[in-house]
Amino acid sequence: MPAGLLSLVQSTVTPAVMISACGSLLLSISNKLGRIVDRTRELDSEDRNLATDVDGVTRVSIRNQIDILLSRALLLRNACGPLYLAVAFFVLTSLCTGLSGVAHVFEVLMLALFVVGLGTVVWAGILAYLEIRLSHHAMTEEIKELRLHG
């Protein structure tokens, strides 16, 4: 296979792999976000159905959990945006790959778009990691509270 053709195939496949990776991350984050929304709705319903004579600790605990879940949902929502943006950058990278034979400017643009796409994936990964840390923190707080009051 000629070196130029091999290079073109590699340049075309790399963005496709990154698009697939972003899709996998989006699926995972969307599933997690769905579970958080469901849990928030359950806790909200539980809070609404509590009797007025229930101890304040239970009500405060539920509301604290809801606040943490809302923060987690916000982080996950904010992680989805950069991933969708990265998909767009990688699609444009593929387009520039096809046009790179026409003008040198498309090669430079292709590289720039790919690097920006990678940067947005990194940003989304940081947000997803922060959500995981918050989830762990919430879990430890719930266990501490359970041991203290349960």
C-alpha positions in Angstrom: 0.0 0.0 0.0 1.5 3.4 -1.0 2.6 5.6 2.0 0.3 8.4 1.0 -2.8 6.1 0.9 -1.9 4.5 4.3 -1.5 8.0 5.8 -4.9 9.0 4.4 -6.5 5.8 5.9 -4.9 6.4 9.3 -6.0 10.1 9.2 -9.6 9.0 8.4 -9.8 6.2 10.9 -8.5 8.1 14.0 -11.4 10.6 14.1 -13.9 7.8 13.6 -12.4 5.9 16.6 -12.7 9.1 18.7 -16.3 9.6 17.6 -17.0 6.1 18.8 -15.2 6.7 22.1 -17.3 9.9 22.7 -20.4 7.9 21.9 -19.5 5.3 24.5 -18.8 8.0 27.1 -22.1 9.8 26.3 -24.0 6.6 26.7 -22.4 5.9 30.0 -22.9 9.4 31.3 -26.5 9.5 30.1 -27.3 6.3 31.9 -25.8 7.6 35.1 -27.7 10.9 34.7 -31.0 8.9 34.2 -30.3 7.0 37.5 -29.7 10.3 39.3 -32.9 11.8 38.0 -34.9 8.8 39.1 -33.3 8.8 42.5 -34.0 12.5 42.9 -37.6 12.0 42.0 -37.9 9.2 44.5 -36.4 11.3 47.3 -38.6 14.3 46.4 -41.7 12.1 46.6 -40.5 10.7 49.9 -39.9 14.2 51.2 -43.4 15.3 50.1 -45.0 12.2 51.7 -43.3 12.6 55.1 -45.7 13.1 58.0 -45.4 16.6 59.6 -44.4 15.0 62.9 -41.3 13.2 61.4 -38.1 14.2 63.1 -36.2 17.0 61.4 -33.1 14.9 60.9 -34.9 12.6 58.3 -36.2 15.6 56.4 -32.8 17.4 56.4 -31.1 14.1 55.3 -33.4 13.7 52.3 -33.0 17.3 51.3 -29.2 17.1 51.6 -29.2 14.0 49.4 -31.4 15.9 46.8 -28.9 18.8 46.8 -26.0 16.5 46.2 -27.9 14.6 43.5 -28.6 18.0 41.8 -24.9 18.9 41.9 -24.0 15.5 40.4 -26.6 15.9 37.7 -25.2 19.4 36.8 -21.7 18.0 36.5 -22.9 15.2 34.3 -24.9 17.5 32.1 -21.9 19.8 31.8 -19.8 16.8 30.8 -22.2 15.9 27.9 -21.8 19.3 26.2 -18.1 19.0 25.6 -18.5 15.4 24.4 -21.1 16.4 21.8 -18.8 19.3 20.8 -15.9 16.8 20.5 -18.0 14.7 18.1 -18.6 17.7 16.0 -14.8 18.5 16.0 -14.0 15.0 15.0 -16.5 15.0 12.2 -15.0 18.2 10.9 -11.6 16.6 11.2 -12.7 13.8 9.0 -14.1 16.3 6.5 -10.8 18.2 6.5 -9.0 14.9 5.9 -10.9 14.4 2.7 -10.2 17.9 1.6 -6.5 17.9 2.6 -5.5 17.0 -0.9 -7.1 20.2 -2.2 -5.2 22.8 -0.1 -2.6 22.7 2.7 -4.9 24.8 4.9 -7.1 21.8 5.4 -4.2 19.8 6.9 -3.6 22.5 9.4 -7.3 22.8 10.1 -7.6 19.1 10.5 -4.8 19.0 13.1 -6.3 22.0 15.0 -9.8 20.5 15.1 -8.5 17.2 16.3 -6.5 18.8 19.1 -9.5 20.9 20.2 -11.6 17.7 20.1 -9.2 16.0 22.3 -9.2 18.9 24.7 -13.0 18.8 25.0 -12.9 15.1 25.7 -10.3 15.8 28.5 -12.6 18.5 29.9 -15.6 16.1 29.9 -13.5 13.5 31.6 -12.5 16.0 34.3 -16.2 16.8 34.9 -17.1 13.1 35.0 -14.3 12.5 37.5 -15.6 15.3 39.7 -19.0 13.7 39.7 -17.6 10.4 40.8 -15.8 12.2 43.7 -19.0 13.9 44.7 -20.9 10.6 44.5 -18.3 8.9 46.8 -18.5 11.9 49.2 -22.3 11.6 49.3 -22.1 7.9 50.0 -19.7 8.4 52.9 -21.8 11.1 54.4 -24.9 8.9 54.2 -23.1 6.1 55.9 -21.9 8.4 58.7 -25.4 9.7 59.2 -26.8 6.2 59.3 -24.4 5.2 61.9 -25.0 8.3 63.9 -28.8 8.3 63.8 -29.7 4.8 62.6 
